[in-house]
Amino acid sequence: MPTGDETRQSVAGYFGGGIDSAGNLSGIDKVAFPADTKSTLSATLTTARRSQAGYANSGVAGYFAGGSDTNFISDIDKITFPADSKTTLSATLTTAREALAGYANTGIAGYSLGGGDSVGNLSGIDKITFPADTKTTLSATLSGLRINFAGMADFGVAGYSAGGNTTSNFVWTSGIDKITFPADTKTTLAATLSSARSQLAGVADSGVAGYFGGGYDGSSSLSGIDKIAFPADTKTTLSTTLSVTRRLFAGMADSGKAGYFGGGYQYLSSIDKIAFPAETITTLSATLTTGRAYLAAMADCGVF
């Protein structure tokens, strides 16, 4: 992907849904690039929900998939750019689920991975093909059952999902699975997260590196950020950390410019920004409308 393409006009990132001290949320906050100003969309998710996945077909539309309200959800909401209007796809996830991960191969397809349904944790991967928004399920699956994990993608090359809980909420993993585009074949990286963790978030500087930040390791919330350098898929850990420990938060990126980590437990409203390629962290003056956890995010980086 041409991360140095000066003709591309990046637009905004979106943080949707989650839960605050009053209950589940349907609102969607928008952070406009590059000024990083926050507004709130008039469009909302179909129902107030938490623990959904977000991904975007940059320049076209963003998607929020699954989650839970009073029940597990199989619906996929679509925010069409630039009008930011909301529709709900006729296609649905294979099963209603929460605590899933998502990423997209922009211009081609979005992926909803793992999660938990009424029976238990899942390893399956659903694919929404753009622009028709048709759903198929991959023959490839995650290397194990996964909830509360994170995804990010190197557009045109591969998607990565890392960490999470496996057979229960009390078993953590450090593994990183890779789905190579367009064949959608699954491998597991030799590199792993610096510690086994769940409830983390991911962002990517496509063509350069992906980042997995924060999370929960079973004893404490975390602020560290692991970096996966493309295409070798080597792991390093940044000396830079999030401004606070975060878990149950969301990440999105303006590829080639910066990644953003927002919200988290205990109902944080702050948004951290990691500038590419310097990998310096600042905290935006703009904040989420309400402090929230269990939210999802996606970004419109413009047309590639």
One Martini backbone bead per residue (centre of mass of N, CA, C, O) as a GRO file, in nm:
protein
  304
    1MET     BB    1   0.096   0.035   0.022
    2PRO     BB    2   0.092   0.393  -0.029
    3THR     BB    3   0.199   0.565   0.239
    4GLY     BB    4   0.338   0.811   0.050
    5ASP     BB    5   0.072   0.926  -0.064
    6GLU     BB    6  -0.002   1.265  -0.134
    7THR     BB    7  -0.306   1.231  -0.258
    8ARG     BB    8  -0.403   1.143   0.005
    9GLN     BB    9  -0.709   1.193   0.208
   10SER     BB   10  -0.753   1.195   0.514
   11VAL     BB   11  -1.017   1.193   0.765
   12ALA     BB   12  -1.119   0.955   0.995
   13GLY     BB   13  -1.213   0.843   1.317
   14TYR     BB   14  -1.397   0.571   1.494
   15PHE     BB   15  -1.602   0.547   1.793
   16GLY     BB   16  -1.802   0.262   1.905
   17GLY     BB   17  -1.974   0.221   2.162
   18GLY     BB   18  -2.020   0.043   2.459
   19ILE     BB   19  -1.949   0.122   2.813
   20ASP     BB   20  -2.081   0.274   3.093
   21SER     BB   21  -2.210   0.355   3.404
   22ALA     BB   22  -2.514   0.331   3.261
   23GLY     BB   23  -2.432   0.160   2.993
   24ASN     BB   24  -2.500   0.101   2.693
   25LEU     BB   25  -2.392   0.203   2.358
   26SER     BB   26  -2.456   0.393   2.028
   27GLY     BB   27  -2.242   0.586   1.988
   28ILE     BB   28  -2.040   0.806   1.758
   29ASP     BB   29  -1.713   0.898   1.736
   30LYS     BB   30  -1.519   1.168   1.575
   31VAL     BB   31  -1.185   1.193   1.436
   32ALA     BB   32  -1.031   1.448   1.281
   33PHE     BB   33  -0.817   1.478   1.022
   34PRO     BB   34  -0.531   1.627   1.169
   35ALA     BB   35  -0.663   1.789   1.422
   36ASP     BB   36  -0.824   1.608   1.634
   37THR     BB   37  -1.130   1.641   1.626
   38LYS     BB   38  -1.445   1.616   1.799
   39SER     BB   39  -1.739   1.430   1.714
   40THR     BB   40  -2.094   1.347   1.685
   41LEU     BB   41  -2.301   1.144   1.553
   42SER     BB   42  -2.628   1.105   1.448
   43ALA     BB   43  -2.554   0.840   1.403
   44THR     BB   44  -2.625   0.501   1.507
   45LEU     BB   45  -2.648   0.226   1.637
   46THR     BB   46  -2.899   0.004   1.637
   47THR     BB   47  -2.775  -0.070   1.918
   48ALA     BB   48  -2.684  -0.093   2.221
   49ARG     BB   49  -2.326  -0.175   2.258
   50ARG     BB   50  -2.074  -0.435   2.304
   51SER     BB   51  -1.800  -0.611   2.193
   52GLN     BB   52  -1.716  -0.524   1.914
   53ALA     BB   53  -1.623  -0.481   1.574
   54GLY     BB   54  -1.377  -0.303   1.366
   55TYR     BB   55  -1.386  -0.175   1.019
   56ALA     BB   56  -1.242  -0.066   0.688
   57ASN     BB   57  -1.326   0.084   0.372
   58SER     BB   58  -1.139   0.299   0.256
   59GLY     BB   59  -1.343   0.569   0.130
   60VAL     BB   60  -1.639   0.425   0.199
   61ALA     BB   61  -1.652   0.224   0.476
   62GLY     BB   62  -1.777   0.126   0.793
   63TYR     BB   63  -1.765  -0.140   1.054
   64PHE     BB   64  -1.996  -0.304   1.289
   65ALA     BB   65  -1.956  -0.618   1.465
   66GLY     BB   66  -2.156  -0.733   1.675
   67GLY     BB   67  -2.197  -0.825   2.010
   68SER     BB   68  -2.379  -0.672   2.295
   69ASP     BB   69  -2.666  -0.636   2.484
   70THR     BB   70  -2.885  -0.859   2.598
   71ASN     BB   71  -2.752  -0.995   2.349
   72PHE     BB   72  -2.630  -1.148   2.105
   73ILE     BB   73  -2.471  -1.041   1.791
   74SER     BB   74  -2.496  -1.048   1.411
   75ASP     BB   75  -2.480  -0.773   1.324
   76ILE     BB   76  -2.402  -0.519   1.058
   77ASP     BB   77  -2.278  -0.205   1.060
   78LYS     BB   78  -2.289   0.087   0.833
   79ILE     BB   79  -2.058   0.354   0.746
   80THR     BB   80  -2.093   0.602   0.516
   81PHE     BB   81  -1.883   0.765   0.310
   82PRO     BB   82  -1.907   1.102   0.414
   83ALA     BB   83  -2.204   1.107   0.556
   84ASP     BB   84  -2.247   0.904   0.800
   85SER     BB   85  -2.436   0.674   0.732
   86LYS     BB   86  -2.673   0.423   0.845
   87THR     BB   87  -2.660   0.070   0.803
   88THR     BB   88  -2.782  -0.270   0.760
   89LEU     BB   89  -2.696  -0.566   0.686
   90SER     BB   90  -2.807  -0.862   0.552
   91ALA     BB   91  -2.564  -0.961   0.646
   92THR     BB   92  -2.423  -1.201   0.879
   93LEU     BB   93  -2.309  -1.361   1.114
   94THR     BB   94  -2.292  -1.690   1.173
   95THR     BB   95  -2.284  -1.591   1.476
   96ALA     BB   96  -2.364  -1.475   1.760
   97ARG     BB   97  -2.131  -1.221   1.903
   98GLU     BB   98  -1.847  -1.154   2.117
   99ALA     BB   99  -1.522  -1.054   2.155
  100LEU     BB  100  -1.410  -0.969   1.885
  101ALA     BB  101  -1.229  -0.933   1.579
  102GLY     BB  102  -1.086  -0.680   1.342
  103TYR     BB  103  -1.031  -0.644   0.977
  104ALA     BB  104  -0.886  -0.498   0.666
  105ASN     BB  105  -0.885  -0.519   0.306
  106THR     BB  106  -0.882  -0.264   0.138
  107GLY     BB  107  -1.121  -0.305  -0.133
  108ILE     BB  108  -1.211  -0.615  -0.048
  109ALA     BB  109  -1.216  -0.692   0.286
  110GLY     BB  110  -1.373  -0.810   0.585
  111TYR     BB  111  -1.295  -0.925   0.929
  112SER     BB  112  -1.435  -1.172   1.158
  113LEU     BB  113  -1.301  -1.284   1.473
  114GLY     BB  114  -1.420  -1.494   1.668
  115GLY     BB  115  -1.531  -1.521   1.990
  116GLY     BB  116  -1.853  -1.529   2.169
  117ASP     BB  117  -2.112  -1.744   2.248
  118SER     BB  118  -2.360  -1.942   2.392
  119VAL     BB  119  -2.144  -2.189   2.391
  120GLY     BB  120  -1.862  -2.030   2.316
  121ASN     BB  121  -1.568  -2.022   2.193
  122LEU     BB  122  -1.398  -1.903   1.889
  123SER     BB  123  -1.230  -1.962   1.543
  124GLY     BB  124  -1.380  -1.819   1.335
  125ILE     BB  125  -1.409  -1.663   0.991
  126ASP     BB  126  -1.547  -1.377   0.864
  127LYS     BB  127  -1.644  -1.245   0.530
  128ILE     BB  128  -1.657  -0.919   0.373
  129THR     BB  129  -1.734  -0.832   0.053
  130PHE     BB  130  -1.627  -0.590  -0.155
  131PRO     BB  131  -1.920  -0.398  -0.217
  132ALA     BB  132  -2.160  -0.616  -0.161
  133ASP     BB  133  -2.162  -0.750   0.131
  134THR     BB  134  -2.072  -1.044   0.144
  135LYS     BB  135  -2.087  -1.364   0.311
  136THR     BB  136  -1.820  -1.561   0.441
  137THR     BB  137  -1.640  -1.861   0.540
  138LEU     BB  138  -1.356  -1.970   0.635
  139SER     BB  139  -1.146  -2.243   0.639
  140ALA     BB  140  -0.987  -2.085   0.806
  141THR     BB  141  -0.846  -2.067   1.137
  142LEU     BB  142  -0.770  -2.025   1.428
  143SER     BB  143  -0.541  -2.170   1.652
  144GLY     BB  144  -0.781  -2.085   1.848
  145LEU     BB  145  -0.962  -1.987   2.084
  146ARG     BB  146  -1.122  -1.643   2.087
  147ILE     BB  147  -1.107  -1.365   2.316
  148ASN     BB  148  -1.013  -1.057   2.376
  149PHE     BB  149  -0.882  -0.937   2.109
  150ALA     BB  150  -0.664  -0.837   1.826
  151GLY     BB  151  -0.655  -0.624   1.526
  152MET     BB  152  -0.460  -0.599   1.213
  153ALA     BB  153  -0.343  -0.438   0.892
  154ASP     BB  154  -0.175  -0.513   0.580
  155PHE     BB  155  -0.252  -0.392   0.308
  156GLY     BB  156  -0.251  -0.654   0.064
  157VAL     BB  157  -0.127  -0.889   0.266
  158ALA     BB  158  -0.226  -0.884   0.594
  159GLY     BB  159  -0.362  -1.026   0.889
  160TYR     BB  160  -0.374  -0.962   1.253
  161SER     BB  161  -0.388  -1.165   1.557
  162ALA     BB  162  -0.388  -1.103   1.923
  163GLY     BB  163  -0.428  -1.278   2.178
  164GLY     BB  164  -0.622  -1.363   2.453
  165ASN     BB  165  -0.870  -1.576   2.522
  166THR     BB  166  -0.951  -1.911   2.522
  167THR     BB  167  -1.113  -2.148   2.698
  168SER     BB  168  -1.112  -1.892   2.893
  169ASN     BB  169  -1.095  -1.610   3.106
  170PHE     BB  170  -0.815  -1.772   3.241
  171VAL     BB  171  -0.676  -1.787   2.946
  172TRP     BB  172  -0.376  -1.692   2.799
  173THR     BB  173  -0.219  -1.527   2.510
  174SER     BB  174   0.073  -1.456   2.271
  175GLY     BB  175  -0.036  -1.509   2.004
  176ILE     BB  176   0.005  -1.482   1.629
  177ASP     BB  177  -0.207  -1.441   1.365
  178LYS     BB  178  -0.208  -1.504   0.998
  179ILE     BB  179  -0.370  -1.356   0.710
  180THR     BB  180  -0.327  -1.415   0.378
  181PHE     BB  181  -0.339  -1.222   0.102
  182PRO     BB  182  -0.605  -1.359  -0.088
  183ALA     BB  183  -0.612  -1.669   0.022
  184ASP     BB  184  -0.662  -1.705   0.337
  185THR     BB  185  -0.416  -1.795   0.498
  186LYS     BB  186  -0.286  -1.965   0.790
  187THR     BB  187  -0.061  -1.842   1.036
  188THR     BB  188   0.201  -1.858   1.287
  189LEU     BB  189   0.400  -1.681   1.460
  190ALA     BB  190   0.705  -1.678   1.611
  191ALA     BB  191   0.619  -1.435   1.718
  192THR     BB  192   0.538  -1.264   2.028
  193LEU     BB  193   0.424  -1.142   2.281
  194SER     BB  194   0.567  -1.026   2.577
  195SER     BB  195   0.276  -1.118   2.683
  196ALA     BB  196   0.018  -1.261   2.807
  197ARG     BB  197  -0.306  -1.142   2.671
  198SER     BB  198  -0.587  -0.926   2.703
  199GLN     BB  199  -0.770  -0.648   2.611
  200LEU     BB  200  -0.654  -0.533   2.354
  201ALA     BB  201  -0.494  -0.329   2.090
  202GLY     BB  202  -0.491  -0.232   1.732
  203VAL     BB  203  -0.247  -0.106   1.490
  204ALA     BB  204  -0.157   0.039   1.155
  205ASP     BB  205   0.131   0.085   0.937
  206SER     BB  206   0.107   0.036   0.633
  207GLY     BB  207   0.407  -0.130   0.523
  208VAL     BB  208   0.556  -0.137   0.822
  209ALA     BB  209   0.354  -0.163   1.096
  210GLY     BB  210   0.241  -0.315   1.398
  211TYR     BB  211   0.025  -0.257   1.696
  212PHE     BB  212   0.023  -0.369   2.045
  213GLY     BB  213  -0.178  -0.255   2.318
  214GLY     BB  214  -0.195  -0.337   2.618
  215GLY     BB  215  -0.402  -0.484   2.867
  216TYR     BB  216  -0.438  -0.821   3.024
  217ASP     BB  217  -0.252  -1.070   3.243
  218GLY     BB  218  -0.429  -1.140   3.530
  219SER     BB  219  -0.310  -0.886   3.728
  220SER     BB  220  -0.282  -0.643   3.507
  221SER     BB  221  -0.266  -0.357   3.359
  222LEU     BB  222  -0.143  -0.212   3.049
  223SER     BB  223   0.115   0.001   2.847
  224GLY     BB  224   0.240  -0.157   2.639
  225ILE     BB  225   0.420  -0.185   2.308
  226ASP     BB  226   0.397  -0.385   2.032
  227LYS     BB  227   0.602  -0.466   1.738
  228ILE     BB  228   0.532  -0.540   1.388
  229ALA     BB  229   0.744  -0.594   1.131
  230PHE     BB  230   0.737  -0.528   0.800
  231PRO     BB  231   0.758  -0.850   0.653
  232ALA     BB  232   0.911  -1.023   0.888
  233ASP     BB  233   0.762  -1.035   1.175
  234THR     BB  234   0.897  -0.872   1.395
  235LYS     BB  235   0.960  -0.825   1.750
  236THR     BB  236   0.903  -0.535   1.949
  237THR     BB  237   0.952  -0.300   2.222
  238LEU     BB  238   0.859  -0.011   2.325
  239SER     BB  239   0.956   0.263   2.513
  240THR     BB  240   0.693   0.349   2.458
  241THR     BB  241   0.383   0.440   2.620
  242LEU     BB  242   0.107   0.464   2.747
  243SER     BB  243  -0.033   0.702   2.956
  244VAL     BB  244  -0.201   0.449   3.040
  245THR     BB  245  -0.355   0.199   3.149
  246ARG     BB  246  -0.510  -0.051   2.925
  247ARG     BB  247  -0.846  -0.188   2.881
  248LEU     BB  248  -1.103  -0.231   2.688
  249PHE     BB  249  -1.026  -0.106   2.403
  250ALA     BB  250  -0.935   0.106   2.113
  251GLY     BB  251  -0.820   0.091   1.760
  252MET     BB  252  -0.677   0.328   1.522
  253ALA     BB  253  -0.569   0.443   1.179
  254ASP     BB  254  -0.354   0.675   1.008
  255SER     BB  255  -0.194   0.576   0.763
  256GLY     BB  256   0.136   0.721   0.785
  257LYS     BB  257   0.079   0.889   1.069
  258ALA     BB  258  -0.132   0.741   1.295
  259GLY     BB  259  -0.225   0.619   1.612
  260TYR     BB  260  -0.524   0.514   1.809
  261PHE     BB  261  -0.614   0.515   2.166
  262GLY     BB  262  -0.939   0.441   2.319
  263GLY     BB  263  -1.027   0.417   2.622
  264GLY     BB  264  -1.151   0.214   2.889
  265TYR     BB  265  -1.067   0.075   3.176
  266GLN     BB  266  -1.228   0.296   3.382
  267TYR     BB  267  -1.391   0.485   3.190
  268LEU     BB  268  -1.234   0.612   2.952
  269SER     BB  269  -1.176   0.925   2.741
  270SER     BB  270  -0.907   0.895   2.633
  271ILE     BB  271  -0.652   0.975   2.366
  272ASP     BB  272  -0.399   0.812   2.207
  273LYS     BB  273  -0.097   0.906   2.015
  274ILE     BB  274   0.092   0.750   1.750
  275ALA     BB  275   0.358   0.853   1.576
  276PHE     BB  276   0.456   0.840   1.244
  277PRO     BB  277   0.775   0.696   1.286
  278ALA     BB  278   0.858   0.789   1.590
  279GLU     BB  279   0.678   0.674   1.835
  280THR     BB  280   0.513   0.894   1.970
  281ILE     BB  281   0.336   1.009   2.263
  282THR     BB  282   0.007   1.142   2.285
  283THR     BB  283  -0.263   1.346   2.417
  284LEU     BB  284  -0.558   1.442   2.354
  285SER     BB  285  -0.780   1.698   2.402
  286ALA     BB  286  -0.965   1.518   2.295
  287THR     BB  287  -1.266   1.335   2.376
  288LEU     BB  288  -1.484   1.135   2.467
  289THR     BB  289  -1.806   1.180   2.546
  290THR     BB  290  -1.756   0.913   2.712
  291GLY     BB  291  -1.663   0.703   2.929
  292ARG     BB  292  -1.523   0.382   2.805
  293ALA     BB  293  -1.585   0.041   2.726
  294TYR     BB  294  -1.603  -0.202   2.484
  295LEU     BB  295  -1.510  -0.082   2.221
  296ALA     BB  296  -1.485   0.045   1.880
  297ALA     BB  297  -1.279   0.075   1.570
  298MET     BB  298  -1.224   0.303   1.285
  299ALA     BB  299  -1.091   0.412   0.948
  300ASP     BB  300  -1.060   0.700   0.726
  301CYS     BB  301  -0.780   0.722   0.492
  302GLY     BB  302  -0.893   0.710   0.225
  303VAL     BB  303  -0.794   0.684  -0.106
  304PHE     BB  304  -0.579   0.429  -0.270
   0.00000   0.00000   0.00000
